[in-house]
Amino acid sequence: MLNTPWETGSALYRRLLVAALVITGVGILLAVSGAASGSNALVFAAMPVIVAGLVCHIAGMVVRARDVRRRSGARC
């Protein structure tokens, strides 16, 4: 069996990871569509969406680190 972060991660980690992917993807689509249409307002509006996705990703990494620390502390 593979020991990947997805398989061993908690449900909160998985939700944060999927949310980060979706939010960042939406932000990128907004930025690309704004650039294609020449709408600077849409491009600049997409930036906070992308940042929110990155914040979710960082929160997921924090949750993953916490889970690993708890799991390794339980073995000792």
mmJSON file of the N, C-alpha and C atoms, coordinates in Angstrom:
{"data_MODEL":{"atom_site":{
"group_PDB":["ATOM","ATOM","ATOM","ATOM","ATOM","ATOM","ATOM","ATOM","ATOM","ATOM","ATOM","ATOM","ATOM","ATOM","ATOM","ATOM","ATOM","ATOM","ATOM","ATOM","ATOM","ATOM","ATOM","ATOM","ATOM","ATOM","ATOM","ATOM","ATOM","ATOM","ATOM","ATOM","ATOM","ATOM","ATOM","ATOM","ATOM","ATOM","ATOM","ATOM","ATOM","ATOM","ATOM","ATOM","ATOM","ATOM","ATOM","ATOM","ATOM","ATOM","ATOM","ATOM","ATOM","ATOM","ATOM","ATOM","ATOM","ATOM","ATOM","ATOM","ATOM","ATOM","ATOM","ATOM","ATOM","ATOM","ATOM","ATOM","ATOM","ATOM","ATOM","ATOM","ATOM","ATOM","ATOM","ATOM","ATOM","ATOM","ATOM","ATOM","ATOM","ATOM","ATOM","ATOM","ATOM","ATOM","ATOM","ATOM","ATOM","ATOM","ATOM","ATOM","ATOM","ATOM","ATOM","ATOM","ATOM","ATOM","ATOM","ATOM","ATOM","ATOM","ATOM","ATOM","ATOM","ATOM","ATOM","ATOM","ATOM","ATOM","ATOM","ATOM","ATOM","ATOM","ATOM","ATOM","ATOM","ATOM","ATOM","ATOM","ATOM","ATOM","ATOM","ATOM","ATOM","ATOM","ATOM","ATOM","ATOM","ATOM","ATOM","ATOM","ATOM","ATOM","ATOM","ATOM","ATOM","ATOM","ATOM","ATOM","ATOM","ATOM","ATOM","ATOM","ATOM","ATOM","ATOM","ATOM","ATOM","ATOM","ATOM","ATOM","ATOM","ATOM","ATOM","ATOM","ATOM","ATOM","ATOM","ATOM","ATOM","ATOM","ATOM","ATOM","ATOM","ATOM","ATOM","ATOM","ATOM","ATOM","ATOM","ATOM","ATOM","ATOM","ATOM","ATOM","ATOM","ATOM","ATOM","ATOM","ATOM","ATOM","ATOM","ATOM","ATOM","ATOM","ATOM","ATOM","ATOM","ATOM","ATOM","ATOM","ATOM","ATOM","ATOM","ATOM","ATOM","ATOM","ATOM","ATOM","ATOM","ATOM","ATOM","ATOM","ATOM","ATOM","ATOM","ATOM","ATOM","ATOM","ATOM","ATOM","ATOM","ATOM","ATOM","ATOM","ATOM","ATOM","ATOM","ATOM","ATOM","ATOM","ATOM","ATOM","ATOM","ATOM","ATOM","ATOM"],
"id":[1,2,3,4,5,6,7,8,9,10,11,12,13,14,15,16,17,18,19,20,21,22,23,24,25,26,27,28,29,30,31,32,33,34,35,36,37,38,39,40,41,42,43,44,45,46,47,48,49,50,51,52,53,54,55,56,57,58,59,60,61,62,63,64,65,66,67,68,69,70,71,72,73,74,75,76,77,78,79,80,81,82,83,84,85,86,87,88,89,90,91,92,93,94,95,96,97,98,99,100,101,102,103,104,105,106,107,108,109,110,111,112,113,114,115,116,117,118,119,120,121,122,123,124,125,126,127,128,129,130,131,132,133,134,135,136,137,138,139,140,141,142,143,144,145,146,147,148,149,150,151,152,153,154,155,156,157,158,159,160,161,162,163,164,165,166,167,168,169,170,171,172,173,174,175,176,177,178,179,180,181,182,183,184,185,186,187,188,189,190,191,192,193,194,195,196,197,198,199,200,201,202,203,204,205,206,207,208,209,210,211,212,213,214,215,216,217,218,219,220,221,222,223,224,225,226,227,228],
"type_symbol":["N","C","C","N","C","C","N","C","C","N","C","C","N","C","C","N","C","C","N","C","C","N","C","C","N","C","C","N","C","C","N","C","C","N","C","C","N","C","C","N","C","C","N","C","C","N","C","C","N","C","C","N","C","C","N","C","C","N","C","C","N","C","C","N","C","C","N","C","C","N","C","C","N","C","C","N","C","C","N","C","C","N","C","C","N","C","C","N","C","C","N","C","C","N","C","C","N","C","C","N","C","C","N","C","C","N","C","C","N","C","C","N","C","C","N","C","C","N","C","C","N","C","C","N","C","C","N","C","C","N","C","C","N","C","C","N","C","C","N","C","C","N","C","C","N","C","C","N","C","C","N","C","C","N","C","C","N","C","C","N","C","C","N","C","C","N","C","C","N","C","C","N","C","C","N","C","C","N","C","C","N","C","C","N","C","C","N","C","C","N","C","C","N","C","C","N","C","C","N","C","C","N","C","C","N","C","C","N","C","C","N","C","C","N","C","C","N","C","C","N","C","C","N","C","C","N","C","C"],
"label_atom_id":["N","CA","C","N","CA","C","N","CA","C","N","CA","C","N","CA","C","N","CA","C","N","CA","C","N","CA","C","N","CA","C","N","CA","C","N","CA","C","N","CA","C","N","CA","C","N","CA","C","N","CA","C","N","CA","C","N","CA","C","N","CA","C","N","CA","C","N","CA","C","N","CA","C","N","CA","C","N","CA","C","N","CA","C","N","CA","C","N","CA","C","N","CA","C","N","CA","C","N","CA","C","N","CA","C","N","CA","C","N","CA","C","N","CA","C","N","CA","C","N","CA","C","N","CA","C","N","CA","C","N","CA","C","N","CA","C","N","CA","C","N","CA","C","N","CA","C","N","CA","C","N","CA","C","N","CA","C","N","CA","C","N","CA","C","N","CA","C","N","CA","C","N","CA","C","N","CA","C","N","CA","C","N","CA","C","N","CA","C","N","CA","C","N","CA","C","N","CA","C","N","CA","C","N","CA","C","N","CA","C","N","CA","C","N","CA","C","N","CA","C","N","CA","C","N","CA","C","N","CA","C","N","CA","C","N","CA","C","N","CA","C","N","CA","C","N","CA","C","N","CA","C","N","CA","C","N","CA","C","N","CA","C","N","CA","C"],
"label_alt_id":[null,null,null,null,null,null,null,null,null,null,null,null,null,null,null,null,null,null,null,null,null,null,null,null,null,null,null,null,null,null,null,null,null,null,null,null,null,null,null,null,null,null,null,null,null,null,null,null,null,null,null,null,null,null,null,null,null,null,null,null,null,null,null,null,null,null,null,null,null,null,null,null,null,null,null,null,null,null,null,null,null,null,null,null,null,null,null,null,null,null,null,null,null,null,null,null,null,null,null,null,null,null,null,null,null,null,null,null,null,null,null,null,null,null,null,null,null,null,null,null,null,null,null,null,null,null,null,null,null,null,null,null,null,null,null,null,null,null,null,null,null,null,null,null,null,null,null,null,null,null,null,null,null,null,null,null,null,null,null,null,null,null,null,null,null,null,null,null,null,null,null,null,null,null,null,null,null,null,null,null,null,null,null,null,null,null,null,null,null,null,null,null,null,null,null,null,null,null,null,null,null,null,null,null,null,null,null,null,null,null,null,null,null,null,null,null,null,null,null,null,null,null,null,null,null,null,null,null],
"label_comp_id":["MET","MET","MET","LEU","LEU","LEU","ASN","ASN","ASN","THR","THR","THR","PRO","PRO","PRO","TRP","TRP","TRP","GLU","GLU","GLU","THR","THR","THR","GLY","GLY","GLY","SER","SER","SER","ALA","ALA","ALA","LEU","LEU","LEU","TYR","TYR","TYR","ARG","ARG","ARG","ARG","ARG","ARG","LEU","LEU","LEU","LEU","LEU","LEU","VAL","VAL","VAL","ALA","ALA","ALA","ALA","ALA","ALA","LEU","LEU","LEU","VAL","VAL","VAL","ILE","ILE","ILE","THR","THR","THR","GLY","GLY","GLY","VAL","VAL","VAL","GLY","GLY","GLY","ILE","ILE","ILE","LEU","LEU","LEU","LEU","LEU","LEU","ALA","ALA","ALA","VAL","VAL","VAL","SER","SER","SER","GLY","GLY","GLY","ALA","ALA","ALA","ALA","ALA","ALA","SER","SER","SER","GLY","GLY","GLY","SER","SER","SER","ASN","ASN","ASN","ALA","ALA","ALA","LEU","LEU","LEU","VAL","VAL","VAL","PHE","PHE","PHE","ALA","ALA","ALA","ALA","ALA","ALA","MET","MET","MET","PRO","PRO","PRO","VAL","VAL","VAL","ILE","ILE","ILE","VAL","VAL","VAL","ALA","ALA","ALA","GLY","GLY","GLY","LEU","LEU","LEU","VAL","VAL","VAL","CYS","CYS","CYS","HIS","HIS","HIS","ILE","ILE","ILE","ALA","ALA","ALA","GLY","GLY","GLY","MET","MET","MET","VAL","VAL","VAL","VAL","VAL","VAL","ARG","ARG","ARG","ALA","ALA","ALA","ARG","ARG","ARG","ASP","ASP","ASP","VAL","VAL","VAL","ARG","ARG","ARG","ARG","ARG","ARG","ARG","ARG","ARG","SER","SER","SER","GLY","GLY","GLY","ALA","ALA","ALA","ARG","ARG","ARG","CYS","CYS","CYS"],
"label_asym_id":["A","A","A","A","A","A","A","A","A","A","A","A","A","A","A","A","A","A","A","A","A","A","A","A","A","A","A","A","A","A","A","A","A","A","A","A","A","A","A","A","A","A","A","A","A","A","A","A","A","A","A","A","A","A","A","A","A","A","A","A","A","A","A","A","A","A","A","A","A","A","A","A","A","A","A","A","A","A","A","A","A","A","A","A","A","A","A","A","A","A","A","A","A","A","A","A","A","A","A","A","A","A","A","A","A","A","A","A","A","A","A","A","A","A","A","A","A","A","A","A","A","A","A","A","A","A","A","A","A","A","A","A","A","A","A","A","A","A","A","A","A","A","A","A","A","A","A","A","A","A","A","A","A","A","A","A","A","A","A","A","A","A","A","A","A","A","A","A","A","A","A","A","A","A","A","A","A","A","A","A","A","A","A","A","A","A","A","A","A","A","A","A","A","A","A","A","A","A","A","A","A","A","A","A","A","A","A","A","A","A","A","A","A","A","A","A","A","A","A","A","A","A","A","A","A","A","A","A"],
"label_entity_id":["1","1","1","1","1","1","1","1","1","1","1","1","1","1","1","1","1","1","1","1","1","1","1","1","1","1","1","1","1","1","1","1","1","1","1","1","1","1","1","1","1","1","1","1","1","1","1","1","1","1","1","1","1","1","1","1","1","1","1","1","1","1","1","1","1","1","1","1","1","1","1","1","1","1","1","1","1","1","1","1","1","1","1","1","1","1","1","1","1","1","1","1","1","1","1","1","1","1","1","1","1","1","1","1","1","1","1","1","1","1","1","1","1","1","1","1","1","1","1","1","1","1","1","1","1","1","1","1","1","1","1","1","1","1","1","1","1","1","1","1","1","1","1","1","1","1","1","1","1","1","1","1","1","1","1","1","1","1","1","1","1","1","1","1","1","1","1","1","1","1","1","1","1","1","1","1","1","1","1","1","1","1","1","1","1","1","1","1","1","1","1","1","1","1","1","1","1","1","1","1","1","1","1","1","1","1","1","1","1","1","1","1","1","1","1","1","1","1","1","1","1","1","1","1","1","1","1","1"],
"label_seq_id":[1,1,1,2,2,2,3,3,3,4,4,4,5,5,5,6,6,6,7,7,7,8,8,8,9,9,9,10,10,10,11,11,11,12,12,12,13,13,13,14,14,14,15,15,15,16,16,16,17,17,17,18,18,18,19,19,19,20,20,20,21,21,21,22,22,22,23,23,23,24,24,24,25,25,25,26,26,26,27,27,27,28,28,28,29,29,29,30,30,30,31,31,31,32,32,32,33,33,33,34,34,34,35,35,35,36,36,36,37,37,37,38,38,38,39,39,39,40,40,40,41,41,41,42,42,42,43,43,43,44,44,44,45,45,45,46,46,46,47,47,47,48,48,48,49,49,49,50,50,50,51,51,51,52,52,52,53,53,53,54,54,54,55,55,55,56,56,56,57,57,57,58,58,58,59,59,59,60,60,60,61,61,61,62,62,62,63,63,63,64,64,64,65,65,65,66,66,66,67,67,67,68,68,68,69,69,69,70,70,70,71,71,71,72,72,72,73,73,73,74,74,74,75,75,75,76,76,76],
"pdbx_PDB_ins_code":[null,null,null,null,null,null,null,null,null,null,null,null,null,null,null,null,null,null,null,null,null,null,null,null,null,null,null,null,null,null,null,null,null,null,null,null,null,null,null,null,null,null,null,null,null,null,null,null,null,null,null,null,null,null,null,null,null,null,null,null,null,null,null,null,null,null,null,null,null,null,null,null,null,null,null,null,null,null,null,null,null,null,null,null,null,null,null,null,null,null,null,null,null,null,null,null,null,null,null,null,null,null,null,null,null,null,null,null,null,null,null,null,null,null,null,null,null,null,null,null,null,null,null,null,null,null,null,null,null,null,null,null,null,null,null,null,null,null,null,null,null,null,null,null,null,null,null,null,null,null,null,null,null,null,null,null,null,null,null,null,null,null,null,null,null,null,null,null,null,null,null,null,null,null,null,null,null,null,null,null,null,null,null,null,null,null,null,null,null,null,null,null,null,null,null,null,null,null,null,null,null,null,null,null,null,null,null,null,null,null,null,null,null,null,null,null,null,null,null,null,null,null,null,null,null,null,null,null],
"Cartn_x":[0.84,0.0,0.89,0.485,1.235,0.974,1.971,1.847,1.895,0.858,0.818,0.114,0.382,-0.305,-1.825,-2.296,-3.741,-4.353,-3.691,-4.225,-4.129,-3.052,-2.848,-3.33,-3.72,-4.159,-5.552,-5.828,-7.143,-8.169,-9.422,-10.501,-10.382,-9.948,-9.755,-8.666,-7.579,-6.495,-7.001,-7.768,-8.297,-9.237,-10.104,-11.029,-10.265,-9.251,-8.458,-7.703,-7.193,-6.454,-7.359,-8.526,-9.466,-9.957,-10.241,-10.679,-9.59,-8.344,-7.235,-7.118,-7.25,-7.162,-8.292,-9.502,-10.657,-10.565,-10.269,-10.214,-9.087,-7.928,-6.82,-7.151,-7.779,-8.176,-9.154,-10.122,-11.083,-10.369,-9.437,-8.673,-7.857,-7.249,-6.463,-7.367,-8.514,-9.46,-9.936,-10.2,-10.594,-9.48,-8.262,-7.134,-6.918,-7.017,-6.819,-7.941,-9.18,-10.289,-10.226,-9.781,-9.608,-8.517,-7.43,-6.341,-6.77,-7.545,-7.99,-8.984,-9.809,-10.813,-10.281,-9.107,-8.524,-9.078,-9.7,-10.299,-9.313,-8.67,-7.726,-8.422,-9.657,-10.391,-10.587,-10.867,-11.061,-9.745,-8.67,-7.354,-6.997,-7.212,-6.884,-7.859,-9.089,-10.046,-9.692,-8.999,-8.617,-7.48,-6.69,-5.539,-5.929,-6.924,-7.296,-7.857,-8.473,-8.992,-7.826,-6.816,-5.637,-4.939,-4.846,-4.226,-5.031,-6.353,-7.19,-6.924,-6.734,-6.388,-5.046,-4.085,-2.772,-2.823,-3.662,-3.827,-4.445,-5.415,-5.988,-4.932,-4.065,-3.011,-2.04,-1.66,-0.763,-1.433,-2.73,-3.462,-3.472,-3.602,-3.543,-2.192,-1.117,0.212,0.398,-0.178,-0.096,-0.853,-2.036,-2.831,-2.096,-1.49,-0.739,0.444,1.161,2.29,1.807,0.679,0.125,-0.244,-0.847,-1.214,0.011,1.066,2.296,2.917,2.942,3.497,2.699,1.393,0.56,0.806,0.925,1.115,2.492,3.514,4.853,4.993,4.282,4.328,3.605,2.622,1.87,2.695,3.671,4.489,5.53,5.981,7.057,6.616],
"Cartn_y":[-1.178,0.0,1.248,2.218,3.466,4.307,5.008,5.863,7.319,7.748,9.111,10.031,11.332,12.265,12.224,11.96,11.905,10.737,9.581,8.401,8.514,9.096,9.151,10.453,11.423,12.717,12.663,13.607,13.679,14.232,14.149,14.671,16.192,16.867,18.321,18.659,17.907,18.121,17.946,16.918,16.666,17.78,18.235,19.325,20.605,20.919,22.118,22.021,20.852,20.675,20.838,20.232,20.36,21.8,22.437,23.835,24.727,24.484,25.28,25.113,23.885,23.646,24.341,24.239,24.832,26.356,26.931,28.392,28.959,28.329,28.799,28.658,27.559,27.357,28.408,28.747,29.798,31.135,31.419,32.66,32.729,31.621,31.594,31.776,31.108,31.283,32.72,33.347,34.76,35.637,35.377,36.179,35.987,34.763,34.49,35.106,34.955,35.545,37.071,37.647,39.093,39.573,38.81,39.185,39.036,37.989,37.771,38.837,39.299,40.304,41.731,41.875,43.195,43.956,43.236,43.855,43.807,44.92,44.979,44.793,45.241,45.098,43.627,42.799,41.372,40.705,41.126,40.568,40.909,42.17,42.57,41.979,41.716,41.065,39.597,39.003,37.596,37.39,38.425,38.284,37.865,38.505,38.039,36.623,36.211,34.839,33.853,34.156,33.294,33.269,34.413,34.476,33.646,33.688,32.873,31.391,30.987,29.598,29.21,30.113,29.834,29.764,30.596,30.551,29.215,28.733,27.409,26.322,26.452,25.466,25.475,26.653,26.759,26.197,26.477,25.914,24.39,23.849,22.394,21.826,22.541,22.074,22.127,23.135,23.232,22.08,21.784,20.667,19.351,19.188,17.965,17.814,18.896,18.842,18.496,19.072,18.766,17.29,16.746,15.332,14.436,14.796,13.997,14.045,15.241,15.36,14.531,14.56,13.753,12.271,11.858,10.444,9.972,10.788,10.371,10.435,11.323,11.401,10.244,9.691,8.552,7.279,7.186,5.975,5.88,7.015,7.02,6.525],
"Cartn_z":[0.0,0.0,0.0,-0.781,-0.846,0.385,0.833,2.003,1.547,0.827,0.303,1.296,1.219,2.12,1.948,0.745,0.527,1.291,1.272,1.952,3.464,3.954,5.401,6.021,5.196,5.716,6.305,7.167,7.8,6.815,7.201,6.356,6.197,7.249,7.166,6.158,6.17,5.208,3.79,3.546,2.204,1.753,2.655,2.296,1.985,2.79,2.543,1.217,0.912,-0.332,-1.548,-1.512,-2.631,-2.754,-1.625,-1.656,-2.241,-1.87,-2.397,-3.906,-4.384,-5.821,-6.569,-6.055,-6.731,-6.717,-5.563,-5.449,-6.316,-6.272,-7.103,-8.584,-8.944,-10.341,-10.822,-9.985,-10.333,-10.495,-9.609,-9.711,-10.981,-11.351,-12.585,-13.799,-13.793,-14.906,-15.015,-13.885,-13.911,-14.469,-14.062,-14.54,-16.037,-16.496,-17.919,-18.744,-18.268,-19.019,-19.0,-17.898,-17.842,-18.771,-18.857,-19.763,-21.218,-21.506,-22.885,-23.329,-22.403,-22.763,-22.617,-22.063,-21.881,-20.691,-19.768,-18.59,-17.422,-17.171,-16.057,-14.714,-14.609,-13.349,-13.003,-14.001,-13.754,-13.372,-13.988,-13.648,-12.202,-11.82,-10.45,-9.433,-9.845,-8.951,-8.741,-9.697,-9.582,-8.585,-8.343,-7.442,-6.021,-5.39,-4.042,-4.026,-5.115,-5.192,-5.214,-5.985,-6.029,-4.669,-4.026,-2.698,-1.689,-1.777,-0.884,-1.103,-2.347,-2.633,-2.052,-2.145,-1.569,-0.045,0.565,2.027,2.437,1.673,1.962,1.828,0.845,0.655,1.836,2.289,3.447,4.696,4.858,5.999,5.928,4.731,4.569,4.953,4.607,4.992,6.504,7.146,8.608,9.257,8.737,9.272,9.053,7.894,7.603,8.559,8.816,9.749,11.158,11.551,12.871,12.977,11.914,11.921,12.013,11.307,11.332,12.721,13.333,14.69,15.686,15.563,16.482,16.282,15.019,14.727,15.184,14.988,15.403,16.928,17.583,19.041,19.692,19.014,19.564,19.534,18.64,18.539,19.65,20.146,21.16,22.493],
"occupancy":[1.0,1.0,1.0,1.0,1.0,1.0,1.0,1.0,1.0,1.0,1.0,1.0,1.0,1.0,1.0,1.0,1.0,1.0,1.0,1.0,1.0,1.0,1.0,1.0,1.0,1.0,1.0,1.0,1.0,1.0,1.0,1.0,1.0,1.0,1.0,1.0,1.0,1.0,1.0,1.0,1.0,1.0,1.0,1.0,1.0,1.0,1.0,1.0,1.0,1.0,1.0,1.0,1.0,1.0,1.0,1.0,1.0,1.0,1.0,1.0,1.0,1.0,1.0,1.0,1.0,1.0,1.0,1.0,1.0,1.0,1.0,1.0,1.0,1.0,1.0,1.0,1.0,1.0,1.0,1.0,1.0,1.0,1.0,1.0,1.0,1.0,1.0,1.0,1.0,1.0,1.0,1.0,1.0,1.0,1.0,1.0,1.0,1.0,1.0,1.0,1.0,1.0,1.0,1.0,1.0,1.0,1.0,1.0,1.0,1.0,1.0,1.0,1.0,1.0,1.0,1.0,1.0,1.0,1.0,1.0,1.0,1.0,1.0,1.0,1.0,1.0,1.0,1.0,1.0,1.0,1.0,1.0,1.0,1.0,1.0,1.0,1.0,1.0,1.0,1.0,1.0,1.0,1.0,1.0,1.0,1.0,1.0,1.0,1.0,1.0,1.0,1.0,1.0,1.0,1.0,1.0,1.0,1.0,1.0,1.0,1.0,1.0,1.0,1.0,1.0,1.0,1.0,1.0,1.0,1.0,1.0,1.0,1.0,1.0,1.0,1.0,1.0,1.0,1.0,1.0,1.0,1.0,1.0,1.0,1.0,1.0,1.0,1.0,1.0,1.0,1.0,1.0,1.0,1.0,1.0,1.0,1.0,1.0,1.0,1.0,1.0,1.0,1.0,1.0,1.0,1.0,1.0,1.0,1.0,1.0,1.0,1.0,1.0,1.0,1.0,1.0,1.0,1.0,1.0,1.0,1.0,1.0,1.0,1.0,1.0,1.0,1.0,1.0],
"B_iso_or_equiv":[0.0,0.0,0.0,0.0,0.0,0.0,0.0,0.0,0.0,0.0,0.0,0.0,0.0,0.0,0.0,0.0,0.0,0.0,0.0,0.0,0.0,0.0,0.0,0.0,0.0,0.0,0.0,0.0,0.0,0.0,0.0,0.0,0.0,0.0,0.0,0.0,0.0,0.0,0.0,0.0,0.0,0.0,0.0,0.0,0.0,0.0,0.0,0.0,0.0,0.0,0.0,0.0,0.0,0.0,0.0,0.0,0.0,0.0,0.0,0.0,0.0,0.0,0.0,0.0,0.0,0.0,0.0,0.0,0.0,0.0,0.0,0.0,0.0,0.0,0.0,0.0,0.0,0.0,0.0,0.0,0.0,0.0,0.0,0.0,0.0,0.0,0.0,0.0,0.0,0.0,0.0,0.0,0.0,0.0,0.0,0.0,0.0,0.0,0.0,0.0,0.0,0.0,0.0,0.0,0.0,0.0,0.0,0.0,0.0,0.0,0.0,0.0,0.0,0.0,0.0,0.0,0.0,0.0,0.0,0.0,0.0,0.0,0.0,0.0,0.0,0.0,0.0,0.0,0.0,0.0,0.0,0.0,0.0,0.0,0.0,0.0,0.0,0.0,0.0,0.0,0.0,0.0,0.0,0.0,0.0,0.0,0.0,0.0,0.0,0.0,0.0,0.0,0.0,0.0,0.0,0.0,0.0,0.0,0.0,0.0,0.0,0.0,0.0,0.0,0.0,0.0,0.0,0.0,0.0,0.0,0.0,0.0,0.0,0.0,0.0,0.0,0.0,0.0,0.0,0.0,0.0,0.0,0.0,0.0,0.0,0.0,0.0,0.0,0.0,0.0,0.0,0.0,0.0,0.0,0.0,0.0,0.0,0.0,0.0,0.0,0.0,0.0,0.0,0.0,0.0,0.0,0.0,0.0,0.0,0.0,0.0,0.0,0.0,0.0,0.0,0.0,0.0,0.0,0.0,0.0,0.0,0.0,0.0,0.0,0.0,0.0,0.0,0.0],
"pdbx_formal_charge":[null,null,null,null,null,null,null,null,null,null,null,null,null,null,null,null,null,null,null,null,null,null,null,null,null,null,null,null,null,null,null,null,null,null,null,null,null,null,null,null,null,null,null,null,null,null,null,null,null,null,null,null,null,null,null,null,null,null,null,null,null,null,null,null,null,null,null,null,null,null,null,null,null,null,null,null,null,null,null,null,null,null,null,null,null,null,null,null,null,null,null,null,null,null,null,null,null,null,null,null,null,null,null,null,null,null,null,null,null,null,null,null,null,null,null,null,null,null,null,null,null,null,null,null,null,null,null,null,null,null,null,null,null,null,null,null,null,null,null,null,null,null,null,null,null,null,null,null,null,null,null,null,null,null,null,null,null,null,null,null,null,null,null,null,null,null,null,null,null,null,null,null,null,null,null,null,null,null,null,null,null,null,null,null,null,null,null,null,null,null,null,null,null,null,null,null,null,null,null,null,null,null,null,null,null,null,null,null,null,null,null,null,null,null,null,null,null,null,null,null,null,null,null,null,null,null,null,null],
"auth_seq_id":[1,1,1,2,2,2,3,3,3,4,4,4,5,5,5,6,6,6,7,7,7,8,8,8,9,9,9,10,10,10,11,11,11,12,12,12,13,13,13,14,14,14,15,15,15,16,16,16,17,17,17,18,18,18,19,19,19,20,20,20,21,21,21,22,22,22,23,23,23,24,24,24,25,25,25,26,26,26,27,27,27,28,28,28,29,29,29,30,30,30,31,31,31,32,32,32,33,33,33,34,34,34,35,35,35,36,36,36,37,37,37,38,38,38,39,39,39,40,40,40,41,41,41,42,42,42,43,43,43,44,44,44,45,45,45,46,46,46,47,47,47,48,48,48,49,49,49,50,50,50,51,51,51,52,52,52,53,53,53,54,54,54,55,55,55,56,56,56,57,57,57,58,58,58,59,59,59,60,60,60,61,61,61,62,62,62,63,63,63,64,64,64,65,65,65,66,66,66,67,67,67,68,68,68,69,69,69,70,70,70,71,71,71,72,72,72,73,73,73,74,74,74,75,75,75,76,76,76],
"auth_comp_id":["MET","MET","MET","LEU","LEU","LEU","ASN","ASN","ASN","THR","THR","THR","PRO","PRO","PRO","TRP","TRP","TRP","GLU","GLU","GLU","THR","THR","THR","GLY","GLY","GLY","SER","SER","SER","ALA","ALA","ALA","LEU","LEU","LEU","TYR","TYR","TYR","ARG","ARG","ARG","ARG","ARG","ARG","LEU","LEU","LEU","LEU","LEU","LEU","VAL","VAL","VAL","ALA","ALA","ALA","ALA","ALA","ALA","LEU","LEU","LEU","VAL","VAL","VAL","ILE","ILE","ILE","THR","THR","THR","GLY","GLY","GLY","VAL","VAL","VAL","GLY","GLY","GLY","ILE","ILE","ILE","LEU","LEU","LEU","LEU","LEU","LEU","ALA","ALA","ALA","VAL","VAL","VAL","SER","SER","SER","GLY","GLY","GLY","ALA","ALA","ALA","ALA","ALA","ALA","SER","SER","SER","GLY","GLY","GLY","SER","SER","SER","ASN","ASN","ASN","ALA","ALA","ALA","LEU","LEU","LEU","VAL","VAL","VAL","PHE","PHE","PHE","ALA","ALA","ALA","ALA","ALA","ALA","MET","MET","MET","PRO","PRO","PRO","VAL","VAL","VAL","ILE","ILE","ILE","VAL","VAL","VAL","ALA","ALA","ALA","GLY","GLY","GLY","LEU","LEU","LEU","VAL","VAL","VAL","CYS","CYS","CYS","HIS","HIS","HIS","ILE","ILE","ILE","ALA","ALA","ALA","GLY","GLY","GLY","MET","MET","MET","VAL","VAL","VAL","VAL","VAL","VAL","ARG","ARG","ARG","ALA","ALA","ALA","ARG","ARG","ARG","ASP","ASP","ASP","VAL","VAL","VAL","ARG","ARG","ARG","ARG","ARG","ARG","ARG","ARG","ARG","SER","SER","SER","GLY","GLY","GLY","ALA","ALA","ALA","ARG","ARG","ARG","CYS","CYS","CYS"],
"auth_asym_id":["A","A","A","A","A","A","A","A","A","A","A","A","A","A","A","A","A","A","A","A","A","A","A","A","A","A","A","A","A","A","A","A","A","A","A","A","A","A","A","A","A","A","A","A","A","A","A","A","A","A","A","A","A","A","A","A","A","A","A","A","A","A","A","A","A","A","A","A","A","A","A","A","A","A","A","A","A","A","A","A","A","A","A","A","A","A","A","A","A","A","A","A","A","A","A","A","A","A","A","A","A","A","A","A","A","A","A","A","A","A","A","A","A","A","A","A","A","A","A","A","A","A","A","A","A","A","A","A","A","A","A","A","A","A","A","A","A","A","A","A","A","A","A","A","A","A","A","A","A","A","A","A","A","A","A","A","A","A","A","A","A","A","A","A","A","A","A","A","A","A","A","A","A","A","A","A","A","A","A","A","A","A","A","A","A","A","A","A","A","A","A","A","A","A","A","A","A","A","A","A","A","A","A","A","A","A","A","A","A","A","A","A","A","A","A","A","A","A","A","A","A","A","A","A","A","A","A","A"],
"auth_atom_id":["N","CA","C","N","CA","C","N","CA","C","N","CA","C","N","CA","C","N","CA","C","N","CA","C","N","CA","C","N","CA","C","N","CA","C","N","CA","C","N","CA","C","N","CA","C","N","CA","C","N","CA","C","N","CA","C","N","CA","C","N","CA","C","N","CA","C","N","CA","C","N","CA","C","N","CA","C","N","CA","C","N","CA","C","N","CA","C","N","CA","C","N","CA","C","N","CA","C","N","CA","C","N","CA","C","N","CA","C","N","CA","C","N","CA","C","N","CA","C","N","CA","C","N","CA","C","N","CA","C","N","CA","C","N","CA","C","N","CA","C","N","CA","C","N","CA","C","N","CA","C","N","CA","C","N","CA","C","N","CA","C","N","CA","C","N","CA","C","N","CA","C","N","CA","C","N","CA","C","N","CA","C","N","CA","C","N","CA","C","N","CA","C","N","CA","C","N","CA","C","N","CA","C","N","CA","C","N","CA","C","N","CA","C","N","CA","C","N","CA","C","N","CA","C","N","CA","C","N","CA","C","N","CA","C","N","CA","C","N","CA","C","N","CA","C","N","CA","C","N","CA","C","N","CA","C","N","CA","C","N","CA","C","N","CA","C"],
"pdbx_PDB_model_num":[1,1,1,1,1,1,1,1,1,1,1,1,1,1,1,1,1,1,1,1,1,1,1,1,1,1,1,1,1,1,1,1,1,1,1,1,1,1,1,1,1,1,1,1,1,1,1,1,1,1,1,1,1,1,1,1,1,1,1,1,1,1,1,1,1,1,1,1,1,1,1,1,1,1,1,1,1,1,1,1,1,1,1,1,1,1,1,1,1,1,1,1,1,1,1,1,1,1,1,1,1,1,1,1,1,1,1,1,1,1,1,1,1,1,1,1,1,1,1,1,1,1,1,1,1,1,1,1,1,1,1,1,1,1,1,1,1,1,1,1,1,1,1,1,1,1,1,1,1,1,1,1,1,1,1,1,1,1,1,1,1,1,1,1,1,1,1,1,1,1,1,1,1,1,1,1,1,1,1,1,1,1,1,1,1,1,1,1,1,1,1,1,1,1,1,1,1,1,1,1,1,1,1,1,1,1,1,1,1,1,1,1,1,1,1,1,1,1,1,1,1,1,1,1,1,1,1,1]
}}}
